[in-house]
Amino acid sequence: MDAMMLYSETPEVHMHTLKIGVLDVSAVEGFDFEFFRRAALSRLHALAPLRYQLVDIPLKFHHPMWVQNAEIDVDYHVRRARVPAPGGRRELDQLIGEIAGTPLDRRYPLWEMYVAEGLADNKIAVIHKVHHVLADGVASANQLAMAIQPREPGIGGQLAEVPADSAAPRNLLKAAARDHLRQMRRLPRLVNETAAGVSRVRRQARERGRHPDLARNFAPPPTFLNHVVTPGRRFATAPLALADVKETARHLGVTLNDIVLATAAGALRELQLRYDEKADSPLIAGVPVSFNTAPDRLFGNEFTYMTPSLPVHVADPIARVRLTATATAIAKDNHQLLGPMLLPNWLTYLPPATTPRIFRSQARRLESSMVMNLTISNVPGPRERGVMDGAVVDEIYSVGPIVAGSGMNITVWSYVDQLSISVLTDDRTLKDPHEATDALLASFVEIRSAAGLSEALTPVEKTMPVAPAL
């Protein structure tokens, strides 16, 4: 899975993720960029994955490997940025979109950190840009929780000691050859496991019977979201009170994730009616599912996807919630029946010499993903409010990459009492990315109103004012 995140990057599809913390520095005397760099350096150094450097195998005979650098080049990795006046949410989101629109340089460890000054009310934003090859959502959340804890963390994610000559070309090729032999021995078993998993899914589908209101697998309908993705990026954020979302889920007897997906379905319905002038077919969401949620995991990609149907064609919000819950339950069931490790196991066999070329070709001509219309992630973030040398972390946002043929990623992170919504698009999908956050908030209010709950949302303390679409 790590390798796929590396190979699938193209000039149009950037495979980095963004983690954004908004910090109140009003209680920090003498705060400036140099103060932050001094305070952050020991914390960054303690996150050993931030010192990982890619090493290519000669002749691209196998997937790359990691070597661990001794130090962080703080002058390269930690950078200064400025939010345009008046320094509100819209201006910060615009800056983040610009940062998201450039790929990371593979000659260095694959991350950059921007300290954005110029925000109103004595706030700064820390924008952490890290390649997906280094960490998935769970690992990134663990990194962030470790970095913003009040005390300085101990070193985590250290690579094992290896002989000094292990990175010599001859030894890399030998290790690659041994691993290829292991993979060939595993292949017959993997083929059998795949056949058995597909058989289980088909048998269960027959037992469930038809669900005409759900999308067919591997058949995402064409929408304004789906086109050849452009290199430019636009970004928008909005907060919700976590208590409101939990209350809504409890009241309707569904999960928090069901509410997130149903809210997204309502928002996408509104946007489809605006841009496509119709919303008559269910969409398919690609939802990352982690199979290793260990709180001490700081690197790597240990997730796969489930692909629930999104009932954008259903006008009634409560019916949308119920149908979303059904679709999610079926997707989870299929995911378990097929085998959570099946996709990662097959990705091991990606050929390093040719796969990047295939992805580059697809990115330039693929007008729709073959599997999903868009990515929607829901990741539990830090449960305790972060403090760094007196600076309090008021808000945290996160977003993953958009993929070929799909111009939008919606990522929802929980942080203390907040549910933080982020939307990343290319510069073709929407006139203003805040159209999406507006639609998400409106969809959530619509669900609450239809459920007989208060339409007045609980204010989220210490957050910047919402930026409505222009």
N, C-alpha and C positions, 0 to 999 in steps of 0.2 A: 504494500500500500504506500509506503514511503517513496518507493521508486516511481510509482505511477504519478504521485504528486510532483515529482521532479520532471518526468518525461512529458507530462501533459501541459507544461508551461510553454506558451508561444508568445510572440510579440503582441497578440491580441488578448490572450488569456493569461493573466498573471496569477500565479498560485501562492501568493502570500495572504496571510490573514492580518487583521488589525485588531489591536486591543487598545482602547482609549480610556484613560482615567482623567477625570476632572477634579483637580485638587484645590482646596481653599488654603491659601498661603498667608492669610491675613494675620495669623498668630506667629508667623515665622519672621523674626527680625533679620533684616538684611538679605532677604531672599533675592537671588538672581540666578541666571543660568549657571554660573560657576559654582554657586552654592549647591544647586541640584546635582551637578556632575560629581562633586565631592561626596555628597550624601549618598548618591545612587551607586557609585562605583563598586563598593564592597558588596552590595546586594546583587548587582549584576554579575560580579565575579563568582558569587556563591552559586549562581545558576549555571552549572557546568555545561549544559547544552548550548549556551550562548557562546561557548568557545569551541564548538564543533566545526570542523572544516571538512568539506567534501574532498575525497580523493578518488579520482577516476581509475578504473582498472585498465591496464594497457589493452589496446585494441578493442576496447569496450566489450571485453569478454564476459563481463558480469556487471551487476548493478554496482554503483559506487559504494564506497565505505566512508566511515567517519574517522578522522584523527582529531585529537583534542589539543588545542593550542594552550600554551601556558598562561597567556595574558589576553586581555581585551584591549583592542586599539580604540580607546575612548574617543580620540579625536575624530576617528572615522565613523564610529557607530552612534555616538550621541550628538545630536545636531540641534541647532537653534532654529525656530520658526516663529512667525508672527501672524496672529489672527487679525484680519482687517477690522477697522472701526465699523460699527460700535462695539464689536467684541461679543456678540451674542451667539446663540446656537447655530443660526444660519451661517454666519461667517466661519465658525469653527468647522461645521460640516463641509463647507466649500473647500477649506484648506485640507481636510482629511481626504476628500475626493481627489484632490490634486496629488497628494502623497500616495494614494492608492493606485494612481495611474502610471506609475513607473516600476519596472521590475527590479528585483534585487540583483546585485553583482555577485556572481558565483565565485569570484576570486577571493571573497571574504566570507567569514561566517554569515549565515543568511538571515540577518536581521539589522534593522535600523531603529533608532529611537529619537523622536522629535519632541523637544520641549517647546510648546506653543505658548508664547506670551501675548498680551494684548487683550485677554478676556476681561469682561467687566467684573466688578465686585471682588477684586483681589484674588482672582482664580487663574490657574494655568491648566493646560491640558498636556498630558504625556501620551504620545501616540507611538505605540510599539508595533512595528511592522516586522512580522516574522514569517518565513517561508513555511508552507504546510508540510514540507518534507521533514521539518524539524519537530513539529508538534501539532497534534490535532486539538479539537476543542477542549477535551478533558485535560490533556497535558498542559495546554496553554492556561487553563483556569488554575491548575495547580501551581504553575510558574508564577502567575499573578498573585495568588494568595500568599505564596512564599515571599514574594518581593515586597508586598505592602503590609506585612505583619509589623507590629510595633518594634520588636527586637530584630536585630540583624540575624539573618538566617545562617545556618550551617550549610556547607557545600552539599548540593544534591545533584544527582544525575552524572556523577563522575564515571568516565569510562574505565574499564579494567586495564591494568598495566599490561603492556604487550612488549615483546622483544624489540629492540631498537631497529632491527633490519626487517621487521614485518611488513613495512610499506615499500620495500624494495620491489621493483617490477617482477623479478623472478618469483618471489614469494607470494605476491598478489595473484599472479597467474596460477600458481600451484593451489592456493586456497580456493580460487574460483573454480578450478577444474574439479577439486574434491567436492565442492558444493553442487556443481552440475551433476556429478554422479549420484549424489544423494537425492537430488530432485528427480532424476530419471527413475530411480528405484521407487520413489513415492508416487509416480504418475499413474500406474495402474490402479492403485488404491483410490487416488483422487477421482479418476474417471468413474469408478464404481460408486463412490460416495455421491458424486454429482448425479448419476443416474438414479440412485435411490432417493435423493432429495427431491428431484424433479417428479418422480413417481409419487412421493408422499404429498407434494403440493397438488398434483392433478387429482389424486384420489380424494383429498379433502375438499377441493373445489367442487367435485361432483356431489359430495355429501351435503355441502352447503346449499347447493342449488344456485340459480341465476340471481344476480343482483343488477338489474338493468340500469339503476341509477349510479352505479360505480363505473369508473373508467376501466377500459381493458388494459391489461399490462402491456407495456412496450408500445403503446399507441397514444402518445400525448397529442392532443389536437393543436392545430396551428393557432397562435395568438400573437398579439402585439409584443409579447415577451420574447418570442422565438424568432431569431434572425441571426445573420452573421454578426458576431459580437465585434464591437469597435474597441480600440485600445484605451480610449478615455474613460474615466470613472466619475460617477457622482454619488454622493453619500447623504443620508439623512438619518436623524435619530429622534426618538421621543420616549419619555418615561411613562410607565404605569405603576400604580401602587400594587405591590404583590398581594396585599390583603384583598383588594378588589377582585383580582383574578382567581385567587383561591376560593373566595366566597362564591363567585359565579360557578366555578367547577363543582363545589360541594352542593350548591342549590340544584344544579341540573344532574347531579349524580354521574359526572364524567371526570376524566383526569385533567390536570392542568395542561398537559400537552394537547389534549383534545380541544380545549378552549383556544390555545394558541393557533392550532391548525384551522379551526372553524372561524376564528377572527381573520386569519389570512384569507380564507375562502371568501368571506364577505367583502373584504377589501379588494381582492382580485376581481370579484364580480362587478363592483363599482367601476374599477379601472377598465375592465373589458367593455362594459357598456359605453364608457367614454371613448375609448380608443378603437375598439373593434365594432362598436354599435350592436353587439350581441354577446350573450353569455349563455350559450345553449348546450354546452357539453362540459362534463366534469374534466378538470385538469388533473395532472399527476405531479405530486411533490416528491422530491428526493430528500429524504430525512436521514441524516447521519445517525447511526446507533452505535454507541461505544460498547465493546465487549471487554474492556478493561478500565474500570472506573476507580482504580486504586488511588488514594489521595496523595501518594508519594511518587506517582509516575509523572516525570517531567519532560519526556520527549517521546517521539515516535507516533505513528498512526495505527491505532488499534480499534478501528471502527469499520463498519460496512453500512450499506444503505437499506432502508425499507422505502417502499414507494406507495404510500396511501393515495387514494382518490380524494380530490378536493371538490366538493359539490357546489361549484360556482353557479350552476344552472338552477339552483333551488332558491326561490325568493324568500321563503319564510326562514327567519334566523334560527328558530328553535329546531325546525326540521333540518337545517344545515348542521347544527351541533350534533343531533342524533345520528345523521348520516355520516358525519365525520368520525364519530366514535365507532360506528360500525366498520367504516373503511380502515381505521387505524387498527382495530382489533384483528381484522382479516390480514392486514399487512404484517402485523407482529406475528400472527400465527404462521403465515407463509415464510417469514424470515426464520423462525425457529425450525420449521419443517425442512426448509431447504438447507439449513445449517449456517450459523452466523459466520463461520470461518471459511465458507466456500469461496466467496469472491476474493478475499485476501490470499488464499492458497493458490488460486489460479493466477493472480497477478504476479506471483513469484516467477512465472514462466514468460513474462514480457521480455522480448529480445531488446537489449539495450542499444544495439546498433541501428535498429530500424524504427522502434516505437516513437521516438521524438519526431521523426520525419512524418509519420502517419498522423500524429496529433497536429503538427503544423499545417498539414494539408487539410485536415478536417476543420480547423479553426477558420480557415479562409473560405470555406465553401458550405459549411454546415449551417443550414437555416433553422434547424430544430434538433434538439437532443433526441436520440432514439429512445430514451428511457423516461425523461421527465420534462416538465415545463419550467420548473425553477427549483432551487434549493431552499429549504426552510429548516433552520437548526434551532434547537432549544437546549441550552446548556446551563446547568446549575453553576453559578459563580461563587465567589467568596461569601461566606455567611456573616463574617465580622467586618466592621468598618475599618478600612485601612488607614494607618497613620505612618507618615515617613518624616521623622525629625520635626514633628509639630505640624506638618501639612496633612490635612484630613482629606481623604478620598471621598468626595461627595457623590460621584457618579462613575459608572463603568459601562462601556459599550464594547461590543465585539462584532466582527463580521468576517465571514469566510469569503472565498473567491466566487466569482461567477464562472460558469463553464461554457464550453463551446455550444453555440446554438441556444443559449438561455441568457437573457440580459438582466436577470435579477437574482439577488440572494437576500433573503430575510433571515436575520439571526436575532434570537431573543436570549438574553442572559439575565439570570436573577442575581441581584446583589443586595444583601441585607434586606431592606423593605421595598426594593424596587424590582420591576420587570423592565429591563432596558431593551428597547426595540431599535434595531439598526437595519437599514436598507441600503444595499449597494447595487447600482445599475451601471451599464455603460452609458455613453452620452447620446444614445439614440432612443432608448426605451421610453423615457418620460421627458416631458418638458421641464419638470422640476421634481427631483426625487422626494420632496416633502409632500407631493401628491399621495405617495404611497403611505407615509406615516400618518397623514391626515385620514386616509381611507381606513387604515388599521384602527386608529382610535375611534372613528365613527362606527366601524363594524363592531367593536367591543361594546360600545354604548348601546348599539342596536340589540345585541344579544342580551345585555342586562335589562333593557327596557322590556323586551319580549318575555323575559323570565320573571317580570314583576319586581325587579330590583331597582334601586335608585339609579337614575341616569347621571346624577352628579358624581363625578369621579373624585376619589380621595386625593387631595393635593399631595404630591411627593415632595417632601421637605428637602431643601438645600439644592434642588436641581434648577438648571437654567430654564427660563420660560420656553415653552414650545414654539417652534418656528412654523407657522402655517404656510402652505404653498402660495406662491405669488400668482 
